[in-house]
């Protein structure tokens, strides 16, 4: 039977598949639109299987916050090329997966049933592989929630390659100002090398490793052990400040630390502001 251009366009609009794939699907199904969709789904699964081992060096990050900013989900997906990473369909998939994490949490995300429809997350990714023609992989996800007063803030860099979630605790009622502070902190973390909120959050193994390196460097320079120890302690103290959020110079005003900025903002709000948690995803 003859397949019309309008049939092909209708199937393409409904599935996002290529023109030739749609034409073949309609021919194979005798022009039946439902059967053609099933044909493409089956073909998509086969295509996905072939592409699942291809390298994924690009990708993006998306964030979804609930209405009262008390919880948020963030997801990172990978694809093969920057072209697809910038594609609206891929961005839409990212946003859908972020909403999924917000709704159902970050445990075993690929196996989750979709919150906005039938099927699973894995099936949605498989369909996206068919639509884009590239391997798309789930990388990681996190859901954070506020415990007490304050808010959750999120920031995604304009490139879509970096995303940050921040949980702020504060008893102030001026929501708009607190949202601004939360966004500023999230932007700072996106632009900086932050390992922990303060020194207490830095893994001891990382401190031990740096101390060992600093000591080896001091001894290599021929310094006596007592002098070397003092040098190491000084360098370690500097290292800790460089990777601790509260001790870092605030990116929007390097003359003050993040801690000083929070203190000023808290004073203006009439209540202290504390960073309780942060998560950063990056490509």
C-alpha positions as protocol buffer text, in pm:
chain_id: "A"
residue {
  index: 1
  type: UNK
  ca { x: 0 y: 0 z: 0 }
}
residue {
  index: 2
  type: UNK
  ca { x: 102 y: 362 z: -51 }
}
residue {
  index: 3
  type: UNK
  ca { x: 210 y: 551 z: 259 }
}
residue {
  index: 4
  type: UNK
  ca { x: 136 y: 923 z: 247 }
}
residue {
  index: 5
  type: UNK
  ca { x: 372 y: 1196 z: 362 }
}
residue {
  index: 6
  type: UNK
  ca { x: 113 y: 1311 z: 617 }
}
residue {
  index: 7
  type: UNK
  ca { x: 110 y: 963 z: 775 }
}
residue {
  index: 8
  type: UNK
  ca { x: 488 y: 968 z: 800 }
}
residue {
  index: 9
  type: UNK
  ca { x: 487 y: 1316 z: 954 }
}
residue {
  index: 10
  type: UNK
  ca { x: 216 y: 1219 z: 1201 }
}
residue {
  index: 11
  type: UNK
  ca { x: 413 y: 915 z: 1319 }
}
residue {
  index: 12
  type: UNK
  ca { x: 733 y: 1118 z: 1336 }
}
residue {
  index: 13
  type: UNK
  ca { x: 559 y: 1383 z: 1547 }
}
residue {
  index: 14
  type: UNK
  ca { x: 426 y: 1118 z: 1784 }
}
residue {
  index: 15
  type: UNK
  ca { x: 750 y: 923 z: 1825 }
}
residue {
  index: 16
  type: UNK
  ca { x: 1040 y: 1152 z: 1735 }
}
residue {
  index: 17
  type: UNK
  ca { x: 1185 y: 879 z: 1511 }
}
residue {
  index: 18
  type: UNK
  ca { x: 1351 y: 952 z: 1176 }
}
residue {
  index: 19
  type: UNK
  ca { x: 1150 y: 995 z: 854 }
}
residue {
  index: 20
  type: UNK
  ca { x: 1277 y: 677 z: 687 }
}
residue {
  index: 21
  type: UNK
  ca { x: 1222 y: 474 z: 1005 }
}
residue {
  index: 22
  type: UNK
  ca { x: 864 y: 602 z: 1024 }
}
residue {
  index: 23
  type: UNK
  ca { x: 799 y: 522 z: 659 }
}
residue {
  index: 24
  type: UNK
  ca { x: 933 y: 169 z: 700 }
}
residue {
  index: 25
  type: UNK
  ca { x: 731 y: 117 z: 1019 }
}
residue {
  index: 26
  type: UNK
  ca { x: 410 y: 220 z: 842 }
}
residue {
  index: 27
  type: UNK
  ca { x: 487 y: -4 z: 545 }
}
residue {
  index: 28
  type: UNK
  ca { x: 557 y: -300 z: 774 }
}
residue {
  index: 29
  type: UNK
  ca { x: 234 y: -241 z: 967 }
}
residue {
  index: 30
  type: UNK
  ca { x: 9 y: -181 z: 668 }
}
residue {
  index: 31
  type: UNK
  ca { x: -45 y: 183 z: 758 }
}
residue {
  index: 32
  type: UNK
  ca { x: -176 y: 104 z: 1107 }
}
residue {
  index: 33
  type: UNK
  ca { x: -46 y: 384 z: 1332 }
}
residue {
  index: 34
  type: UNK
  ca { x: -58 y: 185 z: 1658 }
}
residue {
  index: 35
  type: UNK
  ca { x: 122 y: -112 z: 1505 }
}
residue {
  index: 36
  type: UNK
  ca { x: 377 y: 127 z: 1353 }
}
residue {
  index: 37
  type: UNK
  ca { x: 445 y: 275 z: 1697 }
}
residue {
  index: 38
  type: UNK
  ca { x: 496 y: -77 z: 1836 }
}
residue {
  index: 39
  type: UNK
  ca { x: 729 y: -156 z: 1545 }
}
residue {
  index: 40
  type: UNK
  ca { x: 939 y: 151 z: 1626 }
}
residue {
  index: 41
  type: UNK
  ca { x: 947 y: 69 z: 1996 }
}
residue {
  index: 42
  type: UNK
  ca { x: 1074 y: -280 z: 1918 }
}
residue {
  index: 43
  type: UNK
  ca { x: 1326 y: -137 z: 1674 }
}
residue {
  index: 44
  type: UNK
  ca { x: 1427 y: 123 z: 1930 }
}
residue {
  index: 45
  type: UNK
  ca { x: 1505 y: -143 z: 2187 }
}
residue {
  index: 46
  type: UNK
  ca { x: 1720 y: -324 z: 1931 }
}
residue {
  index: 47
  type: UNK
  ca { x: 1898 y: -1 z: 1839 }
}
residue {
  index: 48
  type: UNK
  ca { x: 1950 y: 80 z: 2206 }
}
residue {
  index: 49
  type: UNK
  ca { x: 2112 y: -255 z: 2268 }
}
residue {
  index: 50
  type: UNK
  ca { x: 2362 y: -190 z: 1990 }
}
residue {
  index: 51
  type: UNK
  ca { x: 2445 y: 156 z: 2120 }
}
residue {
  index: 52
  type: UNK
  ca { x: 2459 y: 88 z: 2493 }
}
residue {
  index: 53
  type: UNK
  ca { x: 2835 y: 24 z: 2486 }
}
residue {
  index: 54
  type: UNK
  ca { x: 2927 y: 343 z: 2298 }
}
residue {
  index: 55
  type: UNK
  ca { x: 3125 y: 605 z: 2489 }
}
residue {
  index: 56
  type: UNK
  ca { x: 2926 y: 880 z: 2662 }
}
residue {
  index: 57
  type: UNK
  ca { x: 3153 y: 1180 z: 2716 }
}
residue {
  index: 58
  type: UNK
  ca { x: 2892 y: 1457 z: 2713 }
}
residue {
  index: 59
  type: UNK
  ca { x: 2572 y: 1511 z: 2906 }
}
residue {
  index: 60
  type: UNK
  ca { x: 2389 y: 1742 z: 3139 }
}
residue {
  index: 61
  type: UNK
  ca { x: 2242 y: 1811 z: 3480 }
}
residue {
  index: 62
  type: UNK
  ca { x: 1889 y: 1912 z: 3579 }
}
residue {
  index: 63
  type: UNK
  ca { x: 1718 y: 2008 z: 3905 }
}
residue {
  index: 64
  type: UNK
  ca { x: 1355 y: 1997 z: 4018 }
}
residue {
  index: 65
  type: UNK
  ca { x: 1231 y: 2174 z: 4334 }
}
residue {
  index: 66
  type: UNK
  ca { x: 894 y: 2128 z: 4499 }
}
residue {
  index: 67
  type: UNK
  ca { x: 656 y: 2422 z: 4541 }
}
residue {
  index: 68
  type: UNK
  ca { x: 762 y: 2523 z: 4893 }
}
residue {
  index: 69
  type: UNK
  ca { x: 1137 y: 2470 z: 4831 }
}
residue {
  index: 70
  type: UNK
  ca { x: 1157 y: 2208 z: 5105 }
}
residue {
  index: 71
  type: UNK
  ca { x: 1294 y: 1934 z: 4878 }
}
residue {
  index: 72
  type: UNK
  ca { x: 1471 y: 1894 z: 4545 }
}
residue {
  index: 73
  type: UNK
  ca { x: 1593 y: 1627 z: 4308 }
}
residue {
  index: 74
  type: UNK
  ca { x: 1900 y: 1647 z: 4084 }
}
residue {
  index: 75
  type: UNK
  ca { x: 2006 y: 1409 z: 3809 }
}
residue {
  index: 76
  type: UNK
  ca { x: 2302 y: 1366 z: 3575 }
}
residue {
  index: 77
  type: UNK
  ca { x: 2263 y: 1192 z: 3239 }
}
residue {
  index: 78
  type: UNK
  ca { x: 2534 y: 1121 z: 2983 }
}
residue {
  index: 79
  type: UNK
  ca { x: 2519 y: 1116 z: 2604 }
}
residue {
  index: 80
  type: UNK
  ca { x: 2774 y: 1088 z: 2324 }
}
residue {
  index: 81
  type: UNK
  ca { x: 2790 y: 1437 z: 2175 }
}
residue {
  index: 82
  type: UNK
  ca { x: 2745 y: 1800 z: 2275 }
}
residue {
  index: 83
  type: UNK
  ca { x: 2494 y: 1831 z: 1990 }
}
residue {
  index: 84
  type: UNK
  ca { x: 2252 y: 1596 z: 2169 }
}
residue {
  index: 85
  type: UNK
  ca { x: 2338 y: 1744 z: 2511 }
}
residue {
  index: 86
  type: UNK
  ca { x: 2207 y: 2079 z: 2380 }
}
residue {
  index: 87
  type: UNK
  ca { x: 1903 y: 1919 z: 2212 }
}
residue {
  index: 88
  type: UNK
  ca { x: 1563 y: 2014 z: 2356 }
}
residue {
  index: 89
  type: UNK
  ca { x: 1452 y: 1651 z: 2371 }
}
residue {
  index: 90
  type: UNK
  ca { x: 1754 y: 1559 z: 2583 }
}
residue {
  index: 91
  type: UNK
  ca { x: 1697 y: 1861 z: 2807 }
}
residue {
  index: 92
  type: UNK
  ca { x: 1334 y: 1756 z: 2843 }
}
residue {
  index: 93
  type: UNK
  ca { x: 1444 y: 1407 z: 2944 }
}
residue {
  index: 94
  type: UNK
  ca { x: 1680 y: 1555 z: 3204 }
}
residue {
  index: 95
  type: UNK
  ca { x: 1401 y: 1766 z: 3353 }
}
residue {
  index: 96
  type: UNK
  ca { x: 1167 y: 1466 z: 3355 }
}
residue {
  index: 97
  type: UNK
  ca { x: 1424 y: 1255 z: 3538 }
}
residue {
  index: 98
  type: UNK
  ca { x: 1486 y: 1535 z: 3791 }
}
residue {
  index: 99
  type: UNK
  ca { x: 1112 y: 1544 z: 3866 }
}
residue {
  index: 100
  type: UNK
  ca { x: 1122 y: 1166 z: 3896 }
}
residue {
  index: 101
  type: UNK
  ca { x: 1394 y: 1184 z: 4162 }
}
residue {
  index: 102
  type: UNK
  ca { x: 1206 y: 1457 z: 4348 }
}
residue {
  index: 103
  type: UNK
  ca { x: 893 y: 1240 z: 4349 }
}
residue {
  index: 104
  type: UNK
  ca { x: 1042 y: 896 z: 4417 }
}
residue {
  index: 105
  type: UNK
  ca { x: 1386 y: 949 z: 4567 }
}
residue {
  index: 106
  type: UNK
  ca { x: 1737 y: 861 z: 4452 }
}
residue {
  index: 107
  type: UNK
  ca { x: 1748 y: 488 z: 4530 }
}
residue {
  index: 108
  type: UNK
  ca { x: 1783 y: 255 z: 4228 }
}
residue {
  index: 109
  type: UNK
  ca { x: 1651 y: 519 z: 3989 }
}
residue {
  index: 110
  type: UNK
  ca { x: 1674 y: 313 z: 3664 }
}
residue {
  index: 111
  type: UNK
  ca { x: 1437 y: 49 z: 3809 }
}
residue {
  index: 112
  type: UNK
  ca { x: 1180 y: 302 z: 3932 }
}
residue {
  index: 113
  type: UNK
  ca { x: 833 y: 316 z: 3781 }
}
residue {
  index: 114
  type: UNK
  ca { x: 780 y: 651 z: 3613 }
}
residue {
  index: 115
  type: UNK
  ca { x: 595 y: 898 z: 3832 }
}
residue {
  index: 116
  type: UNK
  ca { x: 432 y: 1065 z: 3530 }
}
residue {
  index: 117
  type: UNK
  ca { x: 323 y: 755 z: 3339 }
}
residue {
  index: 118
  type: UNK
  ca { x: 364 y: 384 z: 3276 }
}
residue {
  index: 119
  type: UNK
  ca { x: 690 y: 200 z: 3237 }
}
residue {
  index: 120
  type: UNK
  ca { x: 1024 y: 244 z: 3408 }
}
residue {
  index: 121
  type: UNK
  ca { x: 1307 y: 494 z: 3395 }
}
residue {
  index: 122
  type: UNK
  ca { x: 1516 y: 243 z: 3199 }
}
residue {
  index: 123
  type: UNK
  ca { x: 1242 y: 216 z: 2937 }
}
residue {
  index: 124
  type: UNK
  ca { x: 1227 y: 595 z: 2909 }
}
residue {
  index: 125
  type: UNK
  ca { x: 1603 y: 607 z: 2853 }
}
residue {
  index: 126
  type: UNK
  ca { x: 1575 y: 331 z: 2593 }
}
residue {
  index: 127
  type: UNK
  ca { x: 1311 y: 531 z: 2408 }
}
residue {
  index: 128
  type: UNK
  ca { x: 1539 y: 836 z: 2417 }
}
residue {
  index: 129
  type: UNK
  ca { x: 1822 y: 632 z: 2265 }
}
residue {
  index: 130
  type: UNK
  ca { x: 1592 y: 545 z: 1976 }
}
residue {
  index: 131
  type: UNK
  ca { x: 1484 y: 906 z: 1932 }
}
residue {
  index: 132
  type: UNK
  ca { x: 1828 y: 1069 z: 1949 }
}
residue {
  index: 133
  type: UNK
  ca { x: 2029 y: 790 z: 1789 }
}
residue {
  index: 134
  type: UNK
  ca { x: 2287 y: 812 z: 2068 }
}
residue {
  index: 135
  type: UNK
  ca { x: 2373 y: 612 z: 2377 }
}
residue {
  index: 136
  type: UNK
  ca { x: 2217 y: 781 z: 2682 }
}
residue {
  index: 137
  type: UNK
  ca { x: 2313 y: 667 z: 3030 }
}
residue {
  index: 138
  type: UNK
  ca { x: 2188 y: 743 z: 3380 }
}
residue {
  index: 139
  type: UNK
  ca { x: 2494 y: 849 z: 3585 }
}
residue {
  index: 140
  type: UNK
  ca { x: 2376 y: 962 z: 3928 }
}
residue {
  index: 141
  type: UNK
  ca { x: 2096 y: 1130 z: 4121 }
}
residue {
  index: 142
  type: UNK
  ca { x: 2037 y: 1288 z: 4460 }
}
residue {
  index: 143
  type: UNK
  ca { x: 1731 y: 1401 z: 4650 }
}
residue {
  index: 144
  type: UNK
  ca { x: 1771 y: 1643 z: 4942 }
}
residue {
  index: 145
  type: UNK
  ca { x: 1509 y: 1766 z: 5189 }
}
residue {
  index: 146
  type: UNK
  ca { x: 1487 y: 2035 z: 5453 }
}
residue {
  index: 147
  type: UNK
  ca { x: 1463 y: 1932 z: 5817 }
}
residue {
  index: 148
  type: UNK
  ca { x: 1322 y: 2230 z: 6005 }
}
residue {
  index: 149
  type: UNK
  ca { x: 1297 y: 2593 z: 5890 }
}
residue {
  index: 150
  type: UNK
  ca { x: 1477 y: 2727 z: 5584 }
}
residue {
  index: 151
  type: UNK
  ca { x: 1480 y: 2619 z: 5221 }
}
residue {
  index: 152
  type: UNK
  ca { x: 1646 y: 2414 z: 4950 }
}
residue {
  index: 153
  type: UNK
  ca { x: 1807 y: 2611 z: 4669 }
}
residue {
  index: 154
  type: UNK
  ca { x: 1931 y: 2489 z: 4332 }
}
residue {
  index: 155
  type: UNK
  ca { x: 2150 y: 2625 z: 4055 }
}
residue {
  index: 156
  type: UNK
  ca { x: 2236 y: 2488 z: 3712 }
}
residue {
  index: 157
  type: UNK
  ca { x: 2511 y: 2666 z: 3519 }
}
residue {
  index: 158
  type: UNK
  ca { x: 2407 y: 2808 z: 3182 }
}
residue {
  index: 159
  type: UNK
  ca { x: 2601 y: 2535 z: 3000 }
}
residue {
  index: 160
  type: UNK
  ca { x: 2394 y: 2269 z: 3177 }
}
residue {
  index: 161
  type: UNK
  ca { x: 2715 y: 2089 z: 3278 }
}
residue {
  index: 162
  type: UNK
  ca { x: 2719 y: 2182 z: 3649 }
}
residue {
  index: 163
  type: UNK
  ca { x: 2439 y: 2160 z: 3902 }
}
residue {
  index: 164
  type: UNK
  ca { x: 2433 y: 2237 z: 4275 }
}
residue {
  index: 165
  type: UNK
  ca { x: 2178 y: 2181 z: 4552 }
}
residue {
  index: 166
  type: UNK
  ca { x: 2210 y: 2363 z: 4885 }
}
residue {
  index: 167
  type: UNK
  ca { x: 2008 y: 2314 z: 5204 }
}
residue {
  index: 168
  type: UNK
  ca { x: 1992 y: 2631 z: 5418 }
}
residue {
  index: 169
  type: UNK
  ca { x: 1859 y: 2638 z: 5773 }
}
residue {
  index: 170
  type: UNK
  ca { x: 1713 y: 2970 z: 5886 }
}
residue {
  index: 171
  type: UNK
  ca { x: 1419 y: 3082 z: 6099 }
}
residue {
  index: 172
  type: UNK
  ca { x: 1360 y: 3408 z: 5911 }
}
residue {
  index: 173
  type: UNK
  ca { x: 1029 y: 3465 z: 5734 }
}
residue {
  index: 174
  type: UNK
  ca { x: 1173 y: 3680 z: 5450 }
}
residue {
  index: 175
  type: UNK
  ca { x: 1165 y: 3407 z: 5187 }
}
residue {
  index: 176
  type: UNK
  ca { x: 1278 y: 3615 z: 4891 }
}
residue {
  index: 177
  type: UNK
  ca { x: 1600 y: 3728 z: 5059 }
}
residue {
  index: 178
  type: UNK
  ca { x: 1679 y: 3376 z: 5177 }
}
residue {
  index: 179
  type: UNK
  ca { x: 1625 y: 3246 z: 4823 }
}
residue {
  index: 180
  type: UNK
  ca { x: 1881 y: 3500 z: 4700 }
}
residue {
  index: 181
  type: UNK
  ca { x: 2133 y: 3383 z: 4959 }
}
residue {
  index: 182
  type: UNK
  ca { x: 2071 y: 3020 z: 4867 }
}
residue {
  index: 183
  type: UNK
  ca { x: 2128 y: 3090 z: 4500 }
}
residue {
  index: 184
  type: UNK
  ca { x: 2446 y: 3285 z: 4577 }
}
residue {
  index: 185
  type: UNK
  ca { x: 2585 y: 2996 z: 4782 }
}
residue {
  index: 186
  type: UNK
  ca { x: 2494 y: 2746 z: 4510 }
}
residue {
  index: 187
  type: UNK
  ca { x: 2661 y: 2963 z: 4243 }
}
residue {
  index: 188
  type: UNK
  ca { x: 2972 y: 2991 z: 4461 }
}
residue {
  index: 189
  type: UNK
  ca { x: 2994 y: 2612 z: 4496 }
}
residue {
  index: 190
  type: UNK
  ca { x: 2944 y: 2570 z: 4120 }
}
residue {
  index: 191
  type: UNK
  ca { x: 3241 y: 2800 z: 4054 }
}
residue {
  index: 192
  type: UNK
  ca { x: 3470 y: 2667 z: 4329 }
}
residue {
  index: 193
  type: UNK
  ca { x: 3649 y: 2355 z: 4450 }
}
residue {
  index: 194
  type: UNK
  ca { x: 3445 y: 2279 z: 4761 }
}
residue {
  index: 195
  type: UNK
  ca { x: 3503 y: 1950 z: 4942 }
}
residue {
  index: 196
  type: UNK
  ca { x: 3315 y: 2018 z: 5266 }
}
residue {
  index: 197
  type: UNK
  ca { x: 3114 y: 2285 z: 5446 }
}
residue {
  index: 198
  type: UNK
  ca { x: 3388 y: 2320 z: 5709 }
}
residue {
  index: 199
  type: UNK
  ca { x: 3699 y: 2136 z: 5828 }
}
residue {
  index: 200
  type: UNK
  ca { x: 3498 y: 1877 z: 6022 }
}
residue {
  index: 201
  type: UNK
  ca { x: 3352 y: 1748 z: 5696 }
}
residue {
  index: 202
  type: UNK
  ca { x: 3684 y: 1684 z: 5520 }
}
residue {
  index: 203
  type: UNK
  ca { x: 3761 y: 1310 z: 5507 }
}
residue {
  index: 204
  type: UNK
  ca { x: 4054 y: 1224 z: 5734 }
}
residue {
  index: 205
  type: UNK
  ca { x: 4205 y: 1012 z: 5457 }
}
residue {
  index: 206
  type: UNK
  ca { x: 4231 y: 1322 z: 5237 }
}
residue {
  index: 207
  type: UNK
  ca { x: 4400 y: 1521 z: 5515 }
}
residue {
  index: 208
  type: UNK
  ca { x: 4643 y: 1236 z: 5581 }
}
residue {
  index: 209
  type: UNK
  ca { x: 4730 y: 1211 z: 5212 }
}
residue {
  index: 210
  type: UNK
  ca { x: 4801 y: 1583 z: 5180 }
}
residue {
  index: 211
  type: UNK
  ca { x: 5005 y: 1584 z: 5501 }
}
residue {
  index: 212
  type: UNK
  ca { x: 5217 y: 1298 z: 5369 }
}
residue {
  index: 213
  type: UNK
  ca { x: 5276 y: 1482 z: 5041 }
}
residue {
  index: 214
  type: UNK
  ca { x: 5363 y: 1809 z: 5216 }
}
residue {
  index: 215
  type: UNK
  ca { x: 5607 y: 1630 z: 5449 }
}
residue {
  index: 216
  type: UNK
  ca { x: 5780 y: 1455 z: 5159 }
}
residue {
  index: 217
  type: UNK
  ca { x: 5815 y: 1789 z: 4978 }
}
residue {
  index: 218
  type: UNK
  ca { x: 5957 y: 1958 z: 5289 }
}
residue {
  index: 219
  type: UNK
  ca { x: 6211 y: 1681 z: 5344 }
}
residue {
  index: 220
  type: UNK
  ca { x: 6303 y: 1681 z: 4976 }
}
residue {
  index: 221
  type: UNK
  ca { x: 6399 y: 2047 z: 5016 }
}
residue {
  index: 222
  type: UNK
  ca { x: 6647 y: 1945 z: 5286 }
}
residue {
  index: 223
  type: UNK
  ca { x: 6467 y: 2098 z: 5584 }
}
residue {
  index: 224
  type: UNK
  ca { x: 6523 y: 1948 z: 5933 }
}
residue {
  index: 225
  type: UNK
  ca { x: 6225 y: 1755 z: 6070 }
}
residue {
  index: 226
  type: UNK
  ca { x: 6127 y: 2023 z: 6323 }
}
residue {
  index: 227
  type: UNK
  ca { x: 6119 y: 2292 z: 6054 }
}
residue {
  index: 228
  type: UNK
  ca { x: 5949 y: 2052 z: 5812 }
}
residue {
  index: 229
  type: UNK
  ca { x: 5672 y: 1984 z: 6065 }
}
residue {
  index: 230
  type: UNK
  ca { x: 5599 y: 2356 z: 6102 }
}
residue {
  index: 231
  type: UNK
  ca { x: 5594 y: 2398 z: 5724 }
}
residue {
  index: 232
  type: UNK
  ca { x: 5356 y: 2105 z: 5687 }
}
residue {
  index: 233
  type: UNK
  ca { x: 5114 y: 2237 z: 5949 }
}
residue {
  index: 234
  type: UNK
  ca { x: 5107 y: 2577 z: 5779 }
}
residue {
  index: 235
  type: UNK
  ca { x: 5045 y: 2429 z: 5436 }
}
residue {
  index: 236
  type: UNK
  ca { x: 4782 y: 2190 z: 5571 }
}
residue {
  index: 237
  type: UNK
  ca { x: 4595 y: 2477 z: 5736 }
}
residue {
  index: 238
  type: UNK
  ca { x: 4597 y: 2667 z: 5406 }
}
residue {
  index: 239
  type: UNK
  ca { x: 4480 y: 2356 z: 5218 }
}
residue {
  index: 240
  type: UNK
  ca { x: 4185 y: 2310 z: 5457 }
}
residue {
  index: 241
  type: UNK
  ca { x: 4074 y: 2672 z: 5409 }
}
residue {
  index: 242
  type: UNK
  ca { x: 4097 y: 2639 z: 5033 }
}
residue {
  index: 243
  type: UNK
  ca { x: 3852 y: 2347 z: 5017 }
}
residue {
  index: 244
  type: UNK
  ca { x: 3616 y: 2440 z: 5304 }
}
residue {
  index: 245
  type: UNK
  ca { x: 3309 y: 2634 z: 5185 }
}
residue {
  index: 246
  type: UNK
  ca { x: 3278 y: 2867 z: 5484 }
}
residue {
  index: 247
  type: UNK
  ca { x: 3646 y: 2967 z: 5474 }
}
residue {
  index: 248
  type: UNK
  ca { x: 3661 y: 3042 z: 5101 }
}
residue {
  index: 249
  type: UNK
  ca { x: 3654 y: 3398 z: 4964 }
}
residue {
  index: 250
  type: UNK
  ca { x: 3298 y: 3457 z: 4840 }
}
residue {
  index: 251
  type: UNK
  ca { x: 3305 y: 3463 z: 4457 }
}
residue {
  index: 252
  type: UNK
  ca { x: 3079 y: 3769 z: 4430 }
}
residue {
  index: 253
  type: UNK
  ca { x: 3283 y: 3963 z: 4688 }
}
residue {
  index: 254
  type: UNK
  ca { x: 3631 y: 3811 z: 4745 }
}
residue {
  index: 255
  type: UNK
  ca { x: 3702 y: 4059 z: 5027 }
}
residue {
  index: 256
  type: UNK
  ca { x: 3479 y: 3853 z: 5257 }
}
residue {
  index: 257
  type: UNK
  ca { x: 3448 y: 3480 z: 5321 }
}
residue {
  index: 258
  type: UNK
  ca { x: 3132 y: 3279 z: 5259 }
}
residue {
  index: 259
  type: UNK
  ca { x: 3091 y: 3258 z: 5637 }
}
residue {
  index: 260
  type: UNK
  ca { x: 3108 y: 3638 z: 5667 }
}
residue {
  index: 261
  type: UNK
  ca { x: 2856 y: 3679 z: 5385 }
}
residue {
  index: 262
  type: UNK
  ca { x: 2615 y: 3440 z: 5560 }
}
residue {
  index: 263
  type: UNK
  ca { x: 2661 y: 3625 z: 5890 }
}
residue {
  index: 264
  type: UNK
  ca { x: 2579 y: 3960 z: 5725 }
}
residue {
  index: 265
  type: UNK
  ca { x: 2276 y: 3816 z: 5547 }
}
residue {
  index: 266
  type: UNK
  ca { x: 2155 y: 3652 z: 5868 }
}
residue {
  index: 267
  type: UNK
  ca { x: 2188 y: 3978 z: 6058 }
}
residue {
  index: 268
  type: UNK
  ca { x: 1979 y: 4155 z: 5796 }
}
residue {
  index: 269
  type: UNK
  ca { x: 1716 y: 3881 z: 5816 }
}
residue {
  index: 270
  type: UNK
  ca { x: 1717 y: 3873 z: 6194 }
}
residue {
  index: 271
  type: UNK
  ca { x: 1806 y: 3503 z: 6212 }
}
residue {
  index: 272
  type: UNK
  ca { x: 2121 y: 3298 z: 6162 }
}
residue {
  index: 273
  type: UNK
  ca { x: 2177 y: 3113 z: 5834 }
}
residue {
  index: 274
  type: UNK
  ca { x: 2350 y: 2775 z: 5829 }
}
residue {
  index: 275
  type: UNK
  ca { x: 2449 y: 2558 z: 5533 }
}
residue {
  index: 276
  type: UNK
  ca { x: 2340 y: 2208 z: 5632 }
}
residue {
  index: 277
  type: UNK
  ca { x: 2414 y: 2017 z: 5312 }
}
residue {
  index: 278
  type: UNK
  ca { x: 2524 y: 2060 z: 4952 }
}
residue {
  index: 279
  type: UNK
  ca { x: 2549 y: 1836 z: 4646 }
}
residue {
  index: 280
  type: UNK
  ca { x: 2740 y: 1914 z: 4327 }
}
residue {
  index: 281
  type: UNK
  ca { x: 2721 y: 1728 z: 3995 }
}
residue {
  index: 282
  type: UNK
  ca { x: 2960 y: 1815 z: 3713 }
}
residue {
  index: 283
  type: UNK
  ca { x: 3050 y: 1707 z: 3360 }
}
